[in-house]
Amino acid sequence: MSLRLATLSLALAVAGLSASTPAMASVHGNAAAGKDKAKVCAACHGDGNKTLDGTYPKLAGQYPDYLSKALHDYKAGKRKNVIMGGQAANLSEQDIADLTEYFGSLSGGIHDLTGHNR
């Protein structure tokens, strides 16, 4: 069994993950709680579709996994932005799950290239 654990640990290390990586956490988001927590986000990101200015990302309809990774990267300092780093620094895992669930539940202009022909 210890060989399996060592192999798993090595595989996770190679992938840049650990057993405590947020992506492996089982925190479930609540969109209603996220809506309340997102009030502070509105200062820059507006309603999620209409932002304060065109340089701020539209969050409505974004994939929750993408938003979660972005927030975790800001929190860890892997992604650099003075404002977002400060905003993300105090977010709990539950806060991130709630916010990403909320923004992911909104209708937005985000789409993939399904059905697109070259």
Backbone as a printed PyTorch tensor [residue, N CA C, xyz], in Angstrom:
tensor([[[  0.8200,  -1.1900,   0.0000],
         [  0.0000,   0.0000,   0.0000],
         [  0.8680,   1.2600,   0.0000]],

        [[  2.0070,   1.2260,   0.6820],
         [  2.8470,   2.4040,   0.7460],
         [  3.4700,   2.7110,  -0.6220]],

        [[  3.6850,   1.6840,  -1.4380],
         [  4.1950,   1.9120,  -2.7910],
         [  3.1500,   2.6650,  -3.6150]],

        [[  1.8800,   2.3020,  -3.4580],
         [  0.8070,   2.9970,  -4.1730],
         [  0.7180,   4.4540,  -3.7230]],

        [[  0.8310,   4.6770,  -2.4250],
         [  0.7810,   6.0390,  -1.9020],
         [  1.9580,   6.8580,  -2.4210]],

        [[  3.1290,   6.2600,  -2.4480],
         [  4.3130,   6.9570,  -2.9650],
         [  4.1430,   7.2810,  -4.4470]],

        [[  3.5920,   6.3400,  -5.2050],
         [  3.3580,   6.5600,  -6.6310],
         [  2.3500,   7.6820,  -6.8440]],

        [[  1.2690,   7.6690,  -6.0590],
         [  0.2630,   8.7250,  -6.1630],
         [  0.8740,  10.0750,  -5.7920]],

        [[  1.6490,  10.1190,  -4.7360],
         [  2.2960,  11.3750,  -4.3190],
         [  3.2190,  11.8940,  -5.4100]],

        [[  3.9670,  11.0070,  -6.0330],
         [  4.8710,  11.4040,  -7.1130],
         [  4.0760,  11.9270,  -8.3040]],

        [[  3.0040,  11.2410,  -8.6500],
         [  2.1770,  11.6710,  -9.7790],
         [  1.5740,  13.0460,  -9.5160]],

        [[  1.1010,  13.2720,  -8.2900],
         [  0.5440,  14.5710,  -7.9390],
         [  1.6150,  15.6570,  -7.9710]],

        [[  2.8040,  15.3300,  -7.4980],
         [  3.9000,  16.3040,  -7.5020],
         [  4.2760,  16.6830,  -8.9300]],

        [[  4.3450,  15.6960,  -9.8100],
         [  4.6700,  15.9570, -11.2130],
         [  3.6040,  16.8410, -11.8420]],

        [[  2.3560,  16.6190, -11.4620],
         [  1.2540,  17.4090, -12.0080],
         [  1.1420,  18.7740, -11.3360]],

        [[  1.9270,  19.0010, -10.2950],
         [  1.8780,  20.2840,  -9.5920],
         [  0.7220,  20.3740,  -8.6260]],

        [[  0.2110,  19.2470,  -8.1770],
         [ -0.9160,  19.2140,  -7.2680],
         [ -0.5080,  18.6040,  -5.9390]],

        [[ -1.3650,  18.7560,  -4.9630],
         [ -1.1940,  18.0740,  -3.6910],
         [ -2.5590,  17.6190,  -3.2270]],

        [[ -2.5870,  16.7870,  -2.2210],
         [ -3.8680,  16.2770,  -1.7280],
         [ -4.7320,  17.4020,  -1.1720]],

        [[ -4.1410,  18.5090,  -0.8240],
         [ -4.9130,  19.6230,  -0.2850],
         [ -5.2070,  20.6970,  -1.3320]],

        [[ -4.9380,  20.3980,  -2.5880],
         [ -5.1930,  21.3460,  -3.6670],
         [ -6.6730,  21.6710,  -3.7150]],

        [[ -7.0370,  22.9600,  -3.8320],
         [ -8.4390,  23.3350,  -3.8640],
         [ -9.2520,  22.6000,  -4.9140]],

        [[ -8.6300,  22.2610,  -6.0470],
         [ -9.3650,  21.5550,  -7.0970],
         [ -9.8590,  20.2040,  -6.6100]],

        [[ -9.2310,  19.6680,  -5.5870],
         [ -9.6240,  18.3650,  -5.0790],
         [-10.5730,  18.4950,  -3.8900]],

        [[-10.8150,  19.7160,  -3.4340],
         [-11.6930,  19.9330,  -2.2990],
         [-13.1290,  19.6330,  -2.7110]],

        [[-13.9360,  19.2420,  -1.7470],
         [-15.3230,  18.9240,  -2.0640],
         [-16.2580,  19.9800,  -1.4850]],

        [[-15.9550,  21.2380,  -1.7400],
         [-16.7940,  22.3410,  -1.3000],
         [-17.7990,  22.6250,  -2.4080]],

        [[-19.0690,  22.6310,  -2.0630],
         [-20.1150,  22.8950,  -3.0470],
         [-20.5850,  24.3340,  -2.9130]],

        [[-20.6930,  25.0150,  -4.0430],
         [-21.1020,  26.4040,  -4.0400],
         [-22.6050,  26.5780,  -3.9550]],

        [[-23.0050,  27.7400,  -3.4600],
         [-24.4050,  28.1100,  -3.3360],
         [-24.5750,  29.4390,  -4.0670]],

        [[-25.3080,  29.4360,  -5.1730],
         [-25.4510,  30.6310,  -5.9980],
         [-26.1150,  31.7740,  -5.2400]],

        [[-27.0920,  31.4720,  -4.3750],
         [-27.7680,  32.5290,  -3.6160],
         [-26.7890,  33.2060,  -2.6550]],

        [[-25.9570,  32.4200,  -1.9970],
         [-24.9390,  32.9900,  -1.1090],
         [-23.9090,  33.7620,  -1.9290]],

        [[-23.5760,  33.2430,  -3.1140],
         [-22.6270,  33.9060,  -3.9920],
         [-23.1380,  35.2520,  -4.4710]],

        [[-24.4400,  35.3490,  -4.7160],
         [-25.0260,  36.6180,  -5.1540],
         [-24.8060,  37.6890,  -4.1010]],

        [[-24.9910,  37.3340,  -2.8500],
         [-24.7830,  38.2790,  -1.7620],
         [-23.2990,  38.6530,  -1.6400]],

        [[-22.4220,  37.6720,  -1.7570],
         [-20.9770,  37.9050,  -1.6500],
         [-20.4420,  38.6960,  -2.8410]],

        [[-21.1300,  38.6310,  -3.9760],
         [-20.6680,  39.2900,  -5.2020],
         [-20.9330,  40.7940,  -5.2140]],

        [[-21.5980,  41.2940,  -4.1930],
         [-21.8820,  42.7420,  -4.1650],
         [-20.6030,  43.5530,  -4.2410]],

        [[-19.5580,  43.1110,  -3.5830],
         [-18.2870,  43.8340,  -3.6220],
         [-17.6530,  43.7360,  -5.0150]],

        [[-17.8940,  42.6470,  -5.7230],
         [-17.3460,  42.4530,  -7.0730],
         [-17.9570,  43.4420,  -8.0640]],

        [[-19.1920,  43.8700,  -7.7730],
         [-19.9160,  44.7490,  -8.6900],
         [-19.2270,  46.0920,  -8.8800]],

        [[-18.3800,  46.4960,  -7.9400],
         [-17.6870,  47.7760,  -8.0720],
         [-16.8920,  47.8400,  -9.3760]],

        [[-16.3460,  46.7200,  -9.8010],
         [-15.5730,  46.6680, -11.0520],
         [-16.2620,  45.8400, -12.1310]],

        [[-16.8390,  44.7060, -11.7320],
         [-17.3930,  43.7580, -12.6930],
         [-18.8720,  43.9880, -12.9810]],

        [[-19.4570,  45.0070, -12.3520],
         [-20.8540,  45.3380, -12.6000],
         [-21.7740,  44.1650, -12.3140]],

        [[-22.7460,  43.9780, -13.1790],
         [-23.7010,  42.8830, -12.9990],
         [-23.1700,  41.5580, -13.5500]],

        [[-21.9330,  41.5570, -13.9920],
         [-21.3340,  40.3570, -14.5710],
         [-21.2640,  40.4220, -16.0790]],

        [[-22.1720,  41.1800, -16.6880],
         [-22.1810,  41.3590, -18.1410],
         [-21.7180,  42.7510, -18.5460]],

        [[-22.0400,  43.7300, -17.7550],
         [-21.6670,  45.1140, -18.0300],
         [-20.7110,  45.5610, -16.9290]],

        [[-19.4420,  45.7590, -17.2870],
         [-18.4110,  46.0870, -16.3090],
         [-18.2110,  47.5940, -16.1940]],

        [[-17.4600,  47.9930, -15.1720],
         [-17.1700,  49.4050, -14.9400],
         [-16.5220,  50.0270, -16.1780]],

        [[-15.5730,  49.3250, -16.7460],
         [-14.9870,  49.7470, -18.0180],
         [-14.5820,  48.4950, -18.7900]],

        [[-14.2970,  48.6610, -20.0490],
         [-14.0480,  47.5190, -20.9200],
         [-12.8230,  46.6760, -20.5930]],

        [[-11.9780,  47.1340, -19.6840],
         [-10.7820,  46.3530, -19.3590],
         [-11.0350,  45.3010, -18.2950]],

        [[-12.1730,  45.3810, -17.6040],
         [-12.4900,  44.3890, -16.5690],
         [-13.2310,  43.2190, -17.1950]],

        [[-12.8930,  42.0080, -16.7870],
         [-13.5530,  40.8310, -17.3710],
         [-15.0380,  40.7400, -17.0300]],

        [[-15.7780,  40.2280, -17.9870],
         [-17.1880,  39.9090, -17.7560],
         [-17.2180,  38.5340, -17.0920]],

        [[-17.8790,  38.4290, -15.9560],
         [-17.8870,  37.1840, -15.1960],
         [-19.1300,  36.3340, -15.4410]],

        [[-20.2000,  36.9260, -15.9210],
         [-21.4460,  36.1990, -16.1280],
         [-21.2570,  35.0740, -17.1350]],

        [[-21.6710,  33.8860, -16.7540],
         [-21.6050,  32.7410, -17.6440],
         [-20.2480,  32.0840, -17.7470]],

        [[-19.2510,  32.5990, -17.0210],
         [-17.9300,  31.9630, -17.0460],
         [-18.0200,  30.5790, -16.4080]],

        [[-17.1400,  29.7040, -16.8240],
         [-17.1020,  28.3700, -16.2490],
         [-16.6310,  28.4560, -14.7970]],

        [[-17.3870,  27.8670, -13.8560],
         [-16.9930,  27.9310, -12.4480],
         [-15.5740,  27.4150, -12.1870]],

        [[-15.1470,  26.3650, -12.8770],
         [-13.7950,  25.8400, -12.6770],
         [-12.7410,  26.8800, -13.0570]],

        [[-12.9890,  27.6090, -14.1310],
         [-12.0670,  28.6550, -14.5670],
         [-12.0000,  29.7690, -13.5250]],

        [[-13.1660,  30.2230, -13.0690],
         [-13.1940,  31.2940, -12.0680],
         [-12.5310,  30.8550, -10.7720]],

        [[-12.7600,  29.6150, -10.3810],
         [-12.1460,  29.0860,  -9.1630],
         [-10.6250,  29.0890,  -9.2770]],

        [[-10.1270,  28.6180, -10.4040],
         [ -8.6700,  28.5970, -10.6000],
         [ -8.1110,  30.0090, -10.5840]],

        [[ -8.7880,  30.9340, -11.2500],
         [ -8.3150,  32.3160, -11.2790],
         [ -8.2660,  32.9030,  -9.8740]],

        [[ -9.3210,  32.6970,  -9.0810],
         [ -9.3440,  33.2320,  -7.7190],
         [ -8.2740,  32.5900,  -6.8500]],

        [[ -8.0960,  31.2800,  -6.9820],
         [ -7.0430,  30.5980,  -6.2160],
         [ -5.6580,  31.1100,  -6.6270]],

        [[ -5.4660,  31.3530,  -7.9140],
         [ -4.1730,  31.8650,  -8.3840],
         [ -3.9220,  33.2870,  -7.8790]],

        [[ -4.9540,  34.1270,  -7.8550],
         [ -4.7910,  35.4690,  -7.2860],
         [ -4.4510,  35.3700,  -5.7980]],

        [[ -5.1710,  34.5000,  -5.1110],
         [ -4.9660,  34.3330,  -3.6700],
         [ -3.5520,  33.8550,  -3.3600]],

        [[ -3.0270,  32.9550,  -4.1770],
         [ -1.6810,  32.3970,  -3.9720],
         [ -0.5770,  33.2960,  -4.5230]],

        [[ -0.9470,  34.3460,  -5.2440],
         [  0.0520,  35.2340,  -5.8330],
         [  0.6100,  34.7290,  -7.1500]],

        [[  0.0410,  33.6530,  -7.6890],
         [  0.4910,  33.1250,  -8.9750],
         [ -0.0020,  33.9870, -10.1320]],

        [[ -1.1010,  34.6400,  -9.9250],
         [ -1.6710,  35.5490, -10.9200],
         [ -1.5970,  36.9370, -10.2980]],

        [[ -1.0400,  37.8800, -11.0090],
         [ -0.7320,  39.1910, -10.4350],
         [ -1.7200,  40.2730, -10.8560]],

        [[ -2.3410,  40.8610,  -9.8730],
         [ -3.1590,  42.0460, -10.0440],
         [ -3.3670,  42.5950,  -8.6360]],

        [[ -2.9800,  43.8380,  -8.4190],
         [ -3.0290,  44.4090,  -7.0710],
         [ -4.4360,  44.3610,  -6.4810]],

        [[ -5.4220,  44.7400,  -7.2690],
         [ -6.7980,  44.7710,  -6.7640],
         [ -7.3070,  43.3590,  -6.5130]],

        [[ -7.1780,  42.4790,  -7.5030],
         [ -7.7050,  41.1180,  -7.3440],
         [ -6.9310,  40.3260,  -6.2910]],

        [[ -5.6430,  40.5540,  -6.1940],
         [ -4.8690,  39.8770,  -5.1550],
         [ -5.3810,  40.2300,  -3.7770]],

        [[ -5.6700,  41.5100,  -3.5740],
         [ -6.2180,  41.9490,  -2.2910],
         [ -7.6120,  41.4170,  -2.0460]],

        [[ -8.4370,  41.3760,  -3.0800],
         [ -9.8000,  40.8690,  -2.9370],
         [ -9.8080,  39.3700,  -2.6400]],

        [[ -8.9570,  38.6260,  -3.3100],
         [ -8.9520,  37.1660,  -3.1630],
         [ -8.2670,  36.6950,  -1.8860]],

        [[ -7.3960,  37.5240,  -1.3370],
         [ -6.5850,  37.1070,  -0.1850],
         [ -7.4070,  36.5850,   0.9840]],

        [[ -8.5500,  37.1650,   1.2240],
         [ -9.3480,  36.7800,   2.3900],
         [-10.5190,  35.8670,   2.0680]],

        [[-10.6070,  35.3980,   0.8260],
         [-11.7060,  34.5060,   0.4600],
         [-11.4660,  33.1020,   0.9990]],

        [[-12.4930,  32.5170,   1.5810],
         [-12.4230,  31.1250,   2.0260],
         [-12.7560,  30.2110,   0.8460]],

        [[-12.5540,  28.9230,   1.0330],
         [-12.9350,  27.9590,  -0.0130],
         [-14.4300,  28.0550,  -0.2890]],

        [[-15.2310,  28.2470,   0.7640],
         [-16.6820,  28.3600,   0.5870],
         [-17.0310,  29.6320,  -0.1770]],

        [[-16.3520,  30.7460,   0.1330],
         [-16.5890,  31.9940,  -0.5910],
         [-16.3300,  31.8080,  -2.0850]],

        [[-15.2050,  31.1820,  -2.4120],
         [-14.8390,  30.9630,  -3.8170],
         [-15.8670,  30.0680,  -4.4970]],

        [[-16.2800,  29.0080,  -3.8230],
         [-17.2770,  28.0970,  -4.3970],
         [-18.6030,  28.8240,  -4.6310]],

        [[-19.0140,  29.6470,  -3.6690],
         [-20.2820,  30.3750,  -3.8090],
         [-20.2060,  31.4000,  -4.9410]],

        [[-19.1200,  32.1540,  -4.9950],
         [-18.9690,  33.1660,  -6.0480],
         [-18.9280,  32.5400,  -7.4320]],

        [[-18.1750,  31.4680,  -7.5790],
         [-18.0650,  30.8440,  -8.9030],
         [-19.3790,  30.1910,  -9.3190]],

        [[-20.1100,  29.6540,  -8.3590],
         [-21.4280,  29.0750,  -8.6630],
         [-22.3880,  30.1760,  -9.1230]],

        [[-22.3460,  31.3010,  -8.4340],
         [-23.2210,  32.4220,  -8.7940],
         [-22.9060,  32.9600, -10.1900]],

        [[-21.6520,  33.3350, -10.4250],
         [-21.3140,  33.9060, -11.7320],
         [-21.5150,  32.8900, -12.8560]],

        [[-21.2590,  31.6250, -12.5840],
         [-21.4790,  30.5890, -13.5890],
         [-22.9430,  30.3810, -13.9160]],

        [[-23.8220,  30.7280, -12.9640],
         [-25.2620,  30.5300, -13.1760],
         [-25.8980,  31.6670, -13.9800]],

        [[-25.1800,  32.7670, -14.1340],
         [-25.7320,  33.9120, -14.8600],
         [-25.6510,  33.6930, -16.3700]],

        [[-26.5960,  34.2810, -17.0630],
         [-26.5700,  34.2330, -18.5190],
         [-25.5410,  35.2400, -19.0100]],

        [[-24.6750,  34.7830, -19.8740],
         [-23.6400,  35.6780, -20.3800],
         [-23.3110,  35.3610, -21.8170]],

        [[-22.4010,  36.1100, -22.3550],
         [-22.0180,  35.9480, -23.7460],
         [-20.8950,  34.9550, -23.9560]],

        [[-20.5430,  34.1950, -22.9270],
         [-19.4610,  33.2230, -23.0380],
         [-19.9760,  32.0140, -23.8240]],

        [[-19.2010,  31.5750, -24.8040],
         [-19.5820,  30.3900, -25.5690],
         [-18.3310,  29.6910, -26.0820]],

        [[-18.4980,  28.4420, -26.4310],
         [-17.3760,  27.7100, -27.0180],
         [-17.5780,  27.6460, -28.5320]],

        [[-16.7350,  26.9150, -29.1990],
         [-16.8010,  26.8610, -30.6620],
         [-17.5580,  25.6470, -31.1890]],

        [[-18.4240,  25.0800, -30.3450],
         [-19.2330,  23.9450, -30.7850],
         [-20.0280,  24.3250, -32.0380]],

        [[-19.9170,  23.5070, -33.0390],
         [-20.6330,  23.7390, -34.2900],
         [-19.9620,  24.7360, -35.2250]],

        [[-18.8370,  25.2680, -34.8160],
         [-18.1220,  26.2320, -35.6700],
         [-17.3380,  25.4870, -36.7460]],

        [[-17.5040,  25.9120, -37.9690],
         [-16.7680,  25.3110, -39.0800],
         [-15.7010,  26.2810, -39.5500]],

        [[-14.5730,  25.7500, -39.9120],
         [-13.4850,  26.5750, -40.4530],
         [-13.6220,  26.7440, -41.9150]]])
